[in-house]
Amino acid sequence: MAEIPFLAGGRSEQLARLVYELLDAHADTEQLARQRHDDLVWGAHLDYLRDLQRVAREVLAHAC
């Protein structure tokens, strides 16, 4: 898995980066859904979303 940049920094910085990453992921999903992509591209994006969800839960757990 690629390094996720929002894990660096303090808690408020991590949360801000997480929010922007989630917003970007949403926009990417919307764009991919509008275009025709092969299963490999869509599968890679879904893997990214699962990894993002896991890391987001970790960031939020440490922020509380």
TATA-V987472 format. One line per field, one symbol per residue. phi: phi as a letter, one per 40 degrees, with the letter a starting at -180 (. if undefined). psi: psi as a letter, one per 40 degrees, with the letter a starting at -180 (. if undefined). A space follows every 50 residues. Layout:
# TATA-V987472
phi: ???
psi: ???
This chain:
# TATA-V987472
phi: .ccbccccgcccccccccccccccccccccccccbcbccccccccccccc cccccccccccccc
psi: hihhdeeiaiddddddddddddddddddddddddihiidddddddddddd ddddddddddddd.
